[in-house]
Amino acid sequence: MGIKNNCFTYALGVEEAPDFVRLLKYDSAKTVIPRVLNNLGFECREVTIDAPLYEGEWRIFFAGLYLSKYILFGYRYEEYEYHFARQCEDGKWRQRDRGKPIVGCDIHSLVTSCICDSIPYYFFAVKRRDWDKWRRWV
């Protein structure tokens, strides 16, 4: 079953994507994210927050995987969490939480939170593999 309308699908600009979280439990995001994106038809490379992008690329931010523990109705739950954000053409960062509207975000605050909470984070440049073909029809 895939995931819809969350930070991951918004960052990629897709309607639905496979649930990749179980893969992250066994391997690092540095290797899993590019592999998942490649399978979805994207080229992906790790970059810095201010690295130049090539034509057709956009930058995404990934934070995770961290264990969220909570108690609900007396039951203890553990869930692995992650978050994505997308840098838009105007240079501003935007994000979408599950089913909520797209909102702007302060990428430097997200990075600071990750550093303070010891959560690994990465920036990736992504591009649709068929971007040159797609661009001609836009």
BAVO-905788 format. One line per field, with one value per atom (N, C-alpha, C, CB): residue number from 1; atom name; residue in three letters; y, x negated, z. Coordinates in nm, 2 decimals, decimal comma. Glycine has a CB too. Example, Ala and Ser with C-alpha at 12.3 -4.5 7.8 and 13.67 -1.06 7.14 Angstrom:
BAVO-905788
resi: c(1  1  1  1  2  2  2  2)
name: c(N  CA  C  CB  N  CA  C  CB)
resn: c(ALA  ALA  ALA  ALA  SER  SER  SER  SER)
Y: c(-0,57  -0,45  -0,33  -0,45  -0,22  -0,11  0,00  -0,06)
X: c(-1,32  -1,23  -1,32  -1,13  -1,28  -1,37  -1,29  -1,41)
Z: c(0,78  0,78  0,78  0,90  0,71  0,71  0,79  0,57)
end
This chain:
BAVO-905788
resi: c(1  1  1  1  2  2  2  2  3  3  3  3  4  4  4  4  5  5  5  5  6  6  6  6  7  7  7  7  8  8  8  8  9  9  9  9  10  10  10  10  11  11  11  11  12  12  12  12  13  13  13  13  14  14  14  14  15  15  15  15  16  16  16  16  17  17  17  17  18  18  18  18  19  19  19  19  20  20  20  20  21  21  21  21  22  22  22  22  23  23  23  23  24  24  24  24  25  25  25  25  26  26  26  26  27  27  27  27  28  28  28  28  29  29  29  29  30  30  30  30  31  31  31  31  32  32  32  32  33  33  33  33  34  34  34  34  35  35  35  35  36  36  36  36  37  37  37  37  38  38  38  38  39  39  39  39  40  40  40  40  41  41  41  41  42  42  42  42  43  43  43  43  44  44  44  44  45  45  45  45  46  46  46  46  47  47  47  47  48  48  48  48  49  49  49  49  50  50  50  50  51  51  51  51  52  52  52  52  53  53  53  53  54  54  54  54  55  55  55  55  56  56  56  56  57  57  57  57  58  58  58  58  59  59  59  59  60  60  60  60  61  61  61  61  62  62  62  62  63  63  63  63  64  64  64  64  65  65  65  65  66  66  66  66  67  67  67  67  68  68  68  68  69  69  69  69  70  70  70  70  71  71  71  71  72  72  72  72  73  73  73  73  74  74  74  74  75  75  75  75  76  76  76  76  77  77  77  77  78  78  78  78  79  79  79  79  80  80  80  80  81  81  81  81  82  82  82  82  83  83  83  83  84  84  84  84  85  85  85  85  86  86  86  86  87  87  87  87  88  88  88  88  89  89  89  89  90  90  90  90  91  91  91  91  92  92  92  92  93  93  93  93  94  94  94  94  95  95  95  95  96  96  96  96  97  97  97  97  98  98  98  98  99  99  99  99  100  100  100  100  101  101  101  101  102  102  102  102  103  103  103  103  104  104  104  104  105  105  105  105  106  106  106  106  107  107  107  107  108  108  108  108  109  109  109  109  110  110  110  110  111  111  111  111  112  112  112  112  113  113  113  113  114  114  114  114  115  115  115  115  116  116  116  116  117  117  117  117  118  118  118  118  119  119  119  119  120  120  120  120  121  121  121  121  122  122  122  122  123  123  123  123  124  124  124  124  125  125  125  125  126  126  126  126  127  127  127  127  128  128  128  128  129  129  129  129  130  130  130  130  131  131  131  131  132  132  132  132  133  133  133  133  134  134  134  134  135  135  135  135  136  136  136  136  137  137  137  137  138  138  138  138)
name: c(N  CA  C  CB  N  CA  C  CB  N  CA  C  CB  N  CA  C  CB  N  CA  C  CB  N  CA  C  CB  N  CA  C  CB  N  CA  C  CB  N  CA  C  CB  N  CA  C  CB  N  CA  C  CB  N  CA  C  CB  N  CA  C  CB  N  CA  C  CB  N  CA  C  CB  N  CA  C  CB  N  CA  C  CB  N  CA  C  CB  N  CA  C  CB  N  CA  C  CB  N  CA  C  CB  N  CA  C  CB  N  CA  C  CB  N  CA  C  CB  N  CA  C  CB  N  CA  C  CB  N  CA  C  CB  N  CA  C  CB  N  CA  C  CB  N  CA  C  CB  N  CA  C  CB  N  CA  C  CB  N  CA  C  CB  N  CA  C  CB  N  CA  C  CB  N  CA  C  CB  N  CA  C  CB  N  CA  C  CB  N  CA  C  CB  N  CA  C  CB  N  CA  C  CB  N  CA  C  CB  N  CA  C  CB  N  CA  C  CB  N  CA  C  CB  N  CA  C  CB  N  CA  C  CB  N  CA  C  CB  N  CA  C  CB  N  CA  C  CB  N  CA  C  CB  N  CA  C  CB  N  CA  C  CB  N  CA  C  CB  N  CA  C  CB  N  CA  C  CB  N  CA  C  CB  N  CA  C  CB  N  CA  C  CB  N  CA  C  CB  N  CA  C  CB  N  CA  C  CB  N  CA  C  CB  N  CA  C  CB  N  CA  C  CB  N  CA  C  CB  N  CA  C  CB  N  CA  C  CB  N  CA  C  CB  N  CA  C  CB  N  CA  C  CB  N  CA  C  CB  N  CA  C  CB  N  CA  C  CB  N  CA  C  CB  N  CA  C  CB  N  CA  C  CB  N  CA  C  CB  N  CA  C  CB  N  CA  C  CB  N  CA  C  CB  N  CA  C  CB  N  CA  C  CB  N  CA  C  CB  N  CA  C  CB  N  CA  C  CB  N  CA  C  CB  N  CA  C  CB  N  CA  C  CB  N  CA  C  CB  N  CA  C  CB  N  CA  C  CB  N  CA  C  CB  N  CA  C  CB  N  CA  C  CB  N  CA  C  CB  N  CA  C  CB  N  CA  C  CB  N  CA  C  CB  N  CA  C  CB  N  CA  C  CB  N  CA  C  CB  N  CA  C  CB  N  CA  C  CB  N  CA  C  CB  N  CA  C  CB  N  CA  C  CB  N  CA  C  CB  N  CA  C  CB  N  CA  C  CB  N  CA  C  CB  N  CA  C  CB  N  CA  C  CB  N  CA  C  CB  N  CA  C  CB  N  CA  C  CB  N  CA  C  CB  N  CA  C  CB  N  CA  C  CB  N  CA  C  CB  N  CA  C  CB  N  CA  C  CB  N  CA  C  CB  N  CA  C  CB  N  CA  C  CB  N  CA  C  CB  N  CA  C  CB  N  CA  C  CB  N  CA  C  CB  N  CA  C  CB  N  CA  C  CB  N  CA  C  CB  N  CA  C  CB  N  CA  C  CB  N  CA  C  CB  N  CA  C  CB  N  CA  C  CB  N  CA  C  CB)
resn: c(MET  MET  MET  MET  GLY  GLY  GLY  GLY  ILE  ILE  ILE  ILE  LYS  LYS  LYS  LYS  ASN  ASN  ASN  ASN  ASN  ASN  ASN  ASN  CYS  CYS  CYS  CYS  PHE  PHE  PHE  PHE  THR  THR  THR  THR  TYR  TYR  TYR  TYR  ALA  ALA  ALA  ALA  LEU  LEU  LEU  LEU  GLY  GLY  GLY  GLY  VAL  VAL  VAL  VAL  GLU  GLU  GLU  GLU  GLU  GLU  GLU  GLU  ALA  ALA  ALA  ALA  PRO  PRO  PRO  PRO  ASP  ASP  ASP  ASP  PHE  PHE  PHE  PHE  VAL  VAL  VAL  VAL  ARG  ARG  ARG  ARG  LEU  LEU  LEU  LEU  LEU  LEU  LEU  LEU  LYS  LYS  LYS  LYS  TYR  TYR  TYR  TYR  ASP  ASP  ASP  ASP  SER  SER  SER  SER  ALA  ALA  ALA  ALA  LYS  LYS  LYS  LYS  THR  THR  THR  THR  VAL  VAL  VAL  VAL  ILE  ILE  ILE  ILE  PRO  PRO  PRO  PRO  ARG  ARG  ARG  ARG  VAL  VAL  VAL  VAL  LEU  LEU  LEU  LEU  ASN  ASN  ASN  ASN  ASN  ASN  ASN  ASN  LEU  LEU  LEU  LEU  GLY  GLY  GLY  GLY  PHE  PHE  PHE  PHE  GLU  GLU  GLU  GLU  CYS  CYS  CYS  CYS  ARG  ARG  ARG  ARG  GLU  GLU  GLU  GLU  VAL  VAL  VAL  VAL  THR  THR  THR  THR  ILE  ILE  ILE  ILE  ASP  ASP  ASP  ASP  ALA  ALA  ALA  ALA  PRO  PRO  PRO  PRO  LEU  LEU  LEU  LEU  TYR  TYR  TYR  TYR  GLU  GLU  GLU  GLU  GLY  GLY  GLY  GLY  GLU  GLU  GLU  GLU  TRP  TRP  TRP  TRP  ARG  ARG  ARG  ARG  ILE  ILE  ILE  ILE  PHE  PHE  PHE  PHE  PHE  PHE  PHE  PHE  ALA  ALA  ALA  ALA  GLY  GLY  GLY  GLY  LEU  LEU  LEU  LEU  TYR  TYR  TYR  TYR  LEU  LEU  LEU  LEU  SER  SER  SER  SER  LYS  LYS  LYS  LYS  TYR  TYR  TYR  TYR  ILE  ILE  ILE  ILE  LEU  LEU  LEU  LEU  PHE  PHE  PHE  PHE  GLY  GLY  GLY  GLY  TYR  TYR  TYR  TYR  ARG  ARG  ARG  ARG  TYR  TYR  TYR  TYR  GLU  GLU  GLU  GLU  GLU  GLU  GLU  GLU  TYR  TYR  TYR  TYR  GLU  GLU  GLU  GLU  TYR  TYR  TYR  TYR  HIS  HIS  HIS  HIS  PHE  PHE  PHE  PHE  ALA  ALA  ALA  ALA  ARG  ARG  ARG  ARG  GLN  GLN  GLN  GLN  CYS  CYS  CYS  CYS  GLU  GLU  GLU  GLU  ASP  ASP  ASP  ASP  GLY  GLY  GLY  GLY  LYS  LYS  LYS  LYS  TRP  TRP  TRP  TRP  ARG  ARG  ARG  ARG  GLN  GLN  GLN  GLN  ARG  ARG  ARG  ARG  ASP  ASP  ASP  ASP  ARG  ARG  ARG  ARG  GLY  GLY  GLY  GLY  LYS  LYS  LYS  LYS  PRO  PRO  PRO  PRO  ILE  ILE  ILE  ILE  VAL  VAL  VAL  VAL  GLY  GLY  GLY  GLY  CYS  CYS  CYS  CYS  ASP  ASP  ASP  ASP  ILE  ILE  ILE  ILE  HIS  HIS  HIS  HIS  SER  SER  SER  SER  LEU  LEU  LEU  LEU  VAL  VAL  VAL  VAL  THR  THR  THR  THR  SER  SER  SER  SER  CYS  CYS  CYS  CYS  ILE  ILE  ILE  ILE  CYS  CYS  CYS  CYS  ASP  ASP  ASP  ASP  SER  SER  SER  SER  ILE  ILE  ILE  ILE  PRO  PRO  PRO  PRO  TYR  TYR  TYR  TYR  TYR  TYR  TYR  TYR  PHE  PHE  PHE  PHE  PHE  PHE  PHE  PHE  ALA  ALA  ALA  ALA  VAL  VAL  VAL  VAL  LYS  LYS  LYS  LYS  ARG  ARG  ARG  ARG  ARG  ARG  ARG  ARG  ASP  ASP  ASP  ASP  TRP  TRP  TRP  TRP  ASP  ASP  ASP  ASP  LYS  LYS  LYS  LYS  TRP  TRP  TRP  TRP  ARG  ARG  ARG  ARG  ARG  ARG  ARG  ARG  TRP  TRP  TRP  TRP  VAL  VAL  VAL  VAL)
Y: c(-0,12  0,00  0,12  0,00  0,22  0,34  0,45  0,39  0,56  0,68  0,79  0,72  0,87  0,98  1,11  0,95  1,22  1,35  1,37  1,37  1,35  1,38  1,45  1,25  1,47  1,55  1,48  1,56  1,35  1,28  1,30  1,13  1,28  1,29  1,44  1,24  1,53  1,67  1,71  1,76  1,66  1,70  1,65  1,63  1,53  1,48  1,52  1,33  1,58  1,62  1,50  1,70  1,40  1,28  1,26  1,15  1,18  1,15  1,05  1,11  0,95  0,83  0,78  0,72  0,73  0,67  0,55  0,77  0,46  0,34  0,38  0,23  0,31  0,33  0,27  0,27  0,36  0,32  0,31  0,41  0,35  0,36  0,22  0,40  0,11  -0,02  -0,04  -0,13  0,01  0,00  0,08  0,05  0,19  0,28  0,21  0,41  0,12  0,05  -0,04  -0,03  -0,07  -0,17  -0,10  -0,28  0,02  0,08  0,23  0,05  0,31  0,45  0,53  0,50  0,64  0,73  0,77  0,85  0,78  0,82  0,72  0,83  0,59  0,49  0,46  0,37  0,46  0,42  0,53  0,40  0,65  0,76  0,76  0,90  0,76  0,76  0,63  0,77  0,52  0,39  0,40  0,27  0,45  0,46  0,56  0,50  0,67  0,77  0,72  0,90  0,65  0,59  0,49  0,51  0,41  0,32  0,39  0,22  0,52  0,60  0,68  0,69  0,67  0,74  0,87  0,76  0,89  1,01  0,99  1,08  1,09  1,09  1,16  1,16  1,12  1,18  1,18  1,10  1,29  1,30  1,38  1,37  1,35  1,42  1,56  1,34  1,67  1,80  1,87  1,88  1,99  2,08  2,17  2,16  2,25  2,34  2,45  2,40  2,48  2,59  2,55  2,70  2,42  2,37  2,41  2,21  2,44  2,47  2,35  2,52  2,37  2,27  2,27  2,28  2,15  2,14  2,17  2,01  2,19  2,21  2,10  2,23  2,13  2,03  1,98  1,92  2,02  1,96  2,06  1,95  2,00  2,08  2,01  2,09  2,09  2,04  1,99  2,15  1,88  1,83  1,81  1,70  1,83  1,81  1,68  1,93  1,60  1,48  1,48  1,35  1,46  1,44  1,31  1,56  1,23  1,10  1,00  1,05  0,90  0,83  0,83  0,68  0,88  0,89  0,82  1,03  0,76  0,68  0,77  0,57  0,77  0,85  0,75  0,93  0,78  0,69  0,77  0,64  0,71  0,78  0,67  0,87  0,72  0,63  0,69  0,63  0,60  0,63  0,53  0,64  0,58  0,49  0,38  0,43  0,41  0,32  0,22  0,24  0,23  0,14  0,22  0,08  0,15  0,22  0,19  0,16  0,29  0,28  0,34  0,36  0,28  0,33  0,34  0,23  0,45  0,47  0,54  0,55  0,50  0,57  0,69  0,47  0,80  0,93  0,98  1,03  1,06  1,12  1,25  1,03  1,34  1,46  1,50  1,57  1,54  1,60  1,74  1,52  1,83  1,96  1,98  2,07  2,08  2,10  2,25  2,06  2,27  2,41  2,43  2,43  2,53  2,57  2,66  2,64  2,68  2,76  2,90  2,77  2,96  3,09  3,09  3,15  2,97  2,96  2,94  3,08  2,95  2,93  2,78  3,01  2,75  2,61  2,59  2,57  2,48  2,45  2,30  2,48  2,27  2,14  2,11  2,12  1,98  1,94  1,82  1,89  1,84  1,73  1,64  1,78  1,52  1,43  1,50  1,32  1,51  1,56  1,70  1,48  1,78  1,92  2,00  1,96  2,13  2,22  2,24  2,36  2,28  2,31  2,44  2,31  2,45  2,57  2,60  2,56  2,72  2,76  2,71  2,91  2,70  2,65  2,72  2,50  2,73  2,79  2,67  2,88  2,65  2,54  2,54  2,53  2,66  2,67  2,63  2,82  2,66  2,61  2,45  2,67  2,40  2,25  2,19  2,21  2,24  2,19  2,21  2,27  2,32  2,34  2,24  2,49  2,22  2,12  1,98  2,11  1,94  1,81  1,80  1,79  1,91  1,91  1,90  2,04  1,98  1,97  1,84  2,08  1,77  1,64  1,52  1,64  1,55  1,44  1,35  1,35  1,42  1,35  1,37  1,41  1,26  1,28  1,35  1,14  1,43  1,50  1,51  1,65  1,53  1,53  1,62  1,39  1,68  1,75  1,67  1,90  1,65  1,58  1,67  1,45  1,66  1,72  1,61  1,79  1,64  1,54  1,59  1,49  1,50  1,54  1,42  1,58  1,45  1,34  1,28  1,39  1,15  1,09  1,13  0,94  1,14  1,18  1,33  1,10  1,41  1,56  1,62  1,62  1,58  1,65  1,62  1,59  1,50  1,47  1,54  1,31  1,55  1,61  1,76  1,58  1,82  1,97  2,01  2,01  1,93  1,97  1,99  1,87  1,92  1,92  2,03  1,79  2,09  2,19  2,33  2,20)
X: c(-0,08  0,00  -0,09  0,10  -0,05  -0,13  -0,09  -0,13  -0,17  -0,14  -0,09  -0,26  0,00  0,06  0,06  0,20  0,06  0,08  0,00  0,22  -0,13  -0,22  -0,34  -0,26  -0,43  -0,56  -0,64  -0,64  -0,64  -0,72  -0,66  -0,73  -0,53  -0,47  -0,48  -0,33  -0,46  -0,47  -0,61  -0,43  -0,71  -0,85  -0,88  -0,95  -0,82  -0,85  -0,76  -0,85  -0,64  -0,54  -0,47  -0,61  -0,45  -0,38  -0,25  -0,47  -0,16  -0,03  -0,04  0,08  -0,12  -0,14  -0,28  -0,03  -0,33  -0,46  -0,46  -0,57  -0,56  -0,56  -0,60  -0,66  -0,56  -0,60  -0,74  -0,50  -0,84  -0,98  -1,04  -1,07  -0,96  -1,01  -1,07  -0,90  -1,01  -1,06  -1,20  -0,97  -1,24  -1,37  -1,47  -1,38  -1,43  -1,52  -1,56  -1,46  -1,48  -1,52  -1,64  -1,40  -1,67  -1,78  -1,90  -1,73  -1,89  -1,99  -1,98  -1,98  -2,09  -2,09  -2,01  -2,23  -1,96  -1,88  -1,97  -1,83  -2,10  -2,19  -2,19  -2,33  -2,16  -2,15  -2,01  -2,23  -1,92  -1,78  -1,71  -1,70  -1,72  -1,64  -1,68  -1,67  -1,81  -1,84  -1,78  -1,99  -1,79  -1,74  -1,59  -1,78  -1,52  -1,37  -1,34  -1,31  -1,40  -1,37  -1,41  -1,45  -1,52  -1,55  -1,45  -1,69  -1,39  -1,28  -1,16  -1,25  -1,14  -1,02  -1,04  -0,98  -1,16  -1,19  -1,26  -1,06  -1,33  -1,40  -1,55  -1,35  -1,63  -1,77  -1,79  -1,85  -1,88  -1,90  -2,05  -1,82  -2,09  -2,23  -2,22  -2,32  -2,31  -2,32  -2,39  -2,40  -2,34  -2,39  -2,39  -2,31  -2,45  -2,44  -2,33  -2,58  -2,30  -2,18  -2,20  -2,16  -2,32  -2,34  -2,42  -2,42  -2,43  -2,50  -2,42  -2,51  -2,49  -2,42  -2,34  -2,52  -2,23  -2,15  -2,16  -2,00  -2,14  -2,14  -2,00  -2,20  -2,00  -1,87  -1,77  -1,88  -1,65  -1,55  -1,55  -1,56  -1,65  -1,66  -1,59  -1,80  -1,54  -1,50  -1,56  -1,35  -1,57  -1,63  -1,52  -1,72  -1,55  -1,46  -1,54  -1,38  -1,47  -1,53  -1,47  -1,51  -1,55  -1,50  -1,55  -1,54  -1,47  -1,51  -1,45  -1,46  -1,53  -1,48  -1,59  -1,35  -1,57  -1,45  -1,46  -1,44  -1,36  -1,36  -1,24  -1,37  -1,26  -1,16  -1,07  -1,22  -0,94  -0,84  -0,77  -0,75  -0,76  -0,69  -0,58  -0,79  -0,46  -0,35  -0,25  -0,28  -0,17  -0,07  0,07  -0,08  0,16  0,29  0,39  0,30  0,49  0,59  0,52  0,67  0,41  0,35  0,25  0,45  0,24  0,15  0,03  0,22  -0,09  -0,21  -0,24  -0,33  -0,27  -0,30  -0,44  -0,20  -0,50  -0,63  -0,62  -0,75  -0,66  -0,65  -0,77  -0,52  -0,82  -0,93  -0,88  -1,02  -0,94  -0,90  -1,01  -0,87  -0,96  -1,06  -0,99  -1,09  -1,06  -1,00  -1,08  -0,99  -1,00  -1,06  -1,01  -1,02  -1,09  -1,05  -1,10  -1,10  -1,05  -1,09  -1,12  -0,98  -1,23  -1,27  -1,21  -1,43  -1,12  -1,05  -1,14  -0,92  -1,09  -1,16  -1,19  -1,08  -1,11  -1,13  -1,24  -1,00  -1,29  -1,39  -1,34  -1,48  -1,21  -1,14  -1,12  -1,01  -1,12  -1,10  -0,95  -1,19  -0,89  -0,75  -0,75  -0,66  -0,64  -0,62  -0,48  -0,69  -0,45  -0,31  -0,31  -0,24  -0,23  -0,21  -0,09  -0,19  -0,08  0,03  0,16  0,04  0,21  0,34  0,36  0,44  0,27  0,28  0,24  0,20  0,27  0,23  0,08  0,30  0,04  -0,11  -0,14  -0,14  -0,24  -0,28  -0,43  -0,24  -0,47  -0,61  -0,68  -0,62  -0,81  -0,88  -1,02  -0,90  -1,07  -1,21  -1,30  -1,21  -1,38  -1,47  -1,58  -1,53  -1,62  -1,73  -1,68  -1,78  -1,55  -1,49  -1,48  -1,35  -1,44  -1,43  -1,57  -1,38  -1,67  -1,81  -1,86  -1,91  -1,83  -1,87  -1,80  -1,83  -1,67  -1,60  -1,66  -1,45  -1,70  -1,77  -1,90  -1,79  -1,98  -2,10  -2,08  -2,18  -1,99  -1,96  -1,91  -1,86  -1,83  -1,77  -1,85  -1,63  -1,97  -2,05  -1,98  -2,10  -1,90  -1,83  -1,91  -1,68  -1,94  -2,02  -1,93  -2,06  -1,99  -1,92  -2,01  -1,88  -1,95  -2,02  -1,95  -2,04  -2,02  -1,97  -2,00  -2,02  -1,90  -1,92  -1,87  -1,84  -1,94  -1,89  -1,82  -2,01  -1,70  -1,62  -1,58  -1,50  -1,56  -1,51  -1,44  -1,64  -1,33  -1,26  -1,35  -1,12  -1,36  -1,45  -1,41  -1,45  -1,28  -1,24  -1,21  -1,11  -1,29  -1,26  -1,27  -1,36  -1,37  -1,39  -1,27  -1,52  -1,22  -1,10  -0,98  -1,07  -0,96  -0,85  -0,85  -0,85  -0,97  -0,99  -0,93  -1,13  -0,95  -0,91  -0,75  -0,95  -0,68  -0,54  -0,47  -0,48  -0,55  -0,50  -0,49  -0,59)
Z: c(0,00  0,00  0,00  0,12  -0,08  -0,09  0,00  -0,23  0,00  0,08  -0,01  0,17  0,04  -0,04  0,05  -0,09  -0,02  0,04  0,17  0,07  0,16  0,28  0,23  0,35  0,32  0,29  0,18  0,41  0,17  0,07  -0,07  0,11  -0,08  -0,21  -0,26  -0,21  -0,17  -0,20  -0,25  -0,09  -0,18  -0,21  -0,35  -0,11  -0,39  -0,53  -0,63  -0,52  -0,59  -0,69  -0,75  -0,80  -0,67  -0,72  -0,64  -0,71  -0,69  -0,62  -0,51  -0,72  -0,54  -0,45  -0,46  -0,48  -0,35  -0,34  -0,25  -0,30  -0,27  -0,18  -0,04  -0,24  0,06  0,20  0,21  0,30  0,22  0,23  0,37  0,14  0,47  0,61  0,65  0,70  0,62  0,67  0,61  0,62  0,49  0,44  0,52  0,29  0,58  0,65  0,79  0,68  0,83  0,96  0,94  1,01  0,82  0,79  0,72  0,71  0,67  0,59  0,62  0,44  0,58  0,61  0,50  0,61  0,54  0,44  0,32  0,51  0,35  0,24  0,13  0,30  0,15  0,05  0,01  0,09  0,11  0,08  -0,01  0,20  0,03  -0,04  -0,19  0,02  -0,23  -0,37  -0,44  -0,39  -0,37  -0,43  -0,45  -0,34  -0,36  -0,37  -0,48  -0,24  -0,48  -0,59  -0,73  -0,56  -0,74  -0,86  -0,91  -0,85  -0,82  -0,86  -0,90  -0,75  -0,85  -0,89  -1,01  -0,77  -1,07  -1,20  -1,18  -1,27  -1,07  -1,04  -1,04  -0,91  -1,08  -1,06  -0,92  -1,17  -0,85  -0,71  -0,68  -0,61  -0,61  -0,56  -0,44  -0,67  -0,34  -0,22  -0,25  -0,11  -0,19  -0,21  -0,08  -0,32  -0,08  0,04  0,02  0,06  0,13  0,13  0,02  0,26  -0,02  -0,12  -0,24  -0,05  -0,26  -0,38  -0,51  -0,38  -0,62  -0,74  -0,79  -0,85  -0,86  -0,91  -1,07  -0,87  -1,13  -1,27  -1,33  -1,32  -1,45  -1,52  -1,49  -1,67  -1,45  -1,42  -1,28  -1,51  -1,20  -1,06  -0,96  -1,02  -0,85  -0,73  -0,61  -0,73  -0,50  -0,38  -0,28  -0,32  -0,22  -0,11  0,01  -0,15  0,13  0,26  0,32  0,35  0,38  0,45  0,59  0,37  0,69  0,82  0,88  0,91  0,94  0,99  0,99  0,92  1,03  1,08  1,24  1,03  1,30  1,45  1,51  1,50  1,62  1,69  1,77  1,77  1,74  1,82  1,91  1,72  2,04  2,13  2,19  2,24  2,20  2,26  2,32  2,16  2,41  2,47  2,43  2,63  2,38  2,34  2,39  2,18  2,47  2,53  2,61  2,42  2,68  2,76  2,70  2,84  2,56  2,49  2,45  2,36  2,46  2,42  2,27  2,51  2,20  2,06  2,03  1,97  1,93  1,88  1,72  1,92  1,67  1,53  1,48  1,50  1,36  1,30  1,22  1,21  1,25  1,18  1,09  1,29  0,99  0,90  0,85  0,78  0,78  0,72  0,60  0,83  0,50  0,38  0,36  0,26  0,30  0,25  0,11  0,35  0,04  -0,10  -0,12  -0,20  -0,19  -0,22  -0,36  -0,22  -0,36  -0,49  -0,58  -0,45  -0,70  -0,79  -0,75  -0,92  -0,66  -0,61  -0,49  -0,56  -0,46  -0,36  -0,22  -0,36  -0,20  -0,07  -0,05  -0,06  0,08  0,12  0,16  0,24  0,12  0,15  0,20  0,03  0,27  0,32  0,33  0,46  0,35  0,36  0,46  0,23  0,57  0,66  0,61  0,81  0,66  0,62  0,60  0,71  0,47  0,44  0,47  0,52  0,52  0,55  0,43  0,67  0,43  0,32  0,31  0,33  0,20  0,18  0,25  0,02  0,32  0,39  0,38  0,54  0,39  0,39  0,52  0,38  0,51  0,63  0,63  0,63  0,75  0,77  0,77  0,90  0,66  0,65  0,76  0,51  0,79  0,89  1,03  0,90  1,06  1,19  1,19  1,21  1,07  1,06  1,09  0,93  1,02  1,04  1,19  0,95  1,25  1,39  1,48  1,43  1,45  1,53  1,52  1,49  1,40  1,38  1,45  1,23  1,45  1,52  1,67  1,48  1,72  1,87  1,91  1,90  1,83  1,87  1,82  1,82  1,76  1,70  1,60  1,81  1,51  1,41  1,28  1,39  1,21  1,08  0,98  1,03  0,90  0,79  0,67  0,84  0,55  0,42  0,33  0,36  0,23  0,12  0,00  0,11  -0,09  -0,22  -0,33  -0,22  -0,44  -0,57  -0,64  -0,65  -0,69  -0,76  -0,90  -0,68  -0,99  -1,12  -1,18  -1,21  -1,25  -1,32  -1,42  -1,38  -1,43  -1,53  -1,67  -1,51  -1,70  -1,83  -1,85  -1,87  -1,77  -1,77  -1,90  -1,67  -1,98  -2,11  -2,20  -2,18  -2,20  -2,28  -2,22  -2,28  -2,09  -2,02  -2,05  -1,87  -2,05  -2,07  -2,20  -2,05  -2,31  -2,44  -2,45  -2,54  -2,36  -2,37  -2,28  -2,33  -2,20  -2,10  -2,17  -1,98)
end
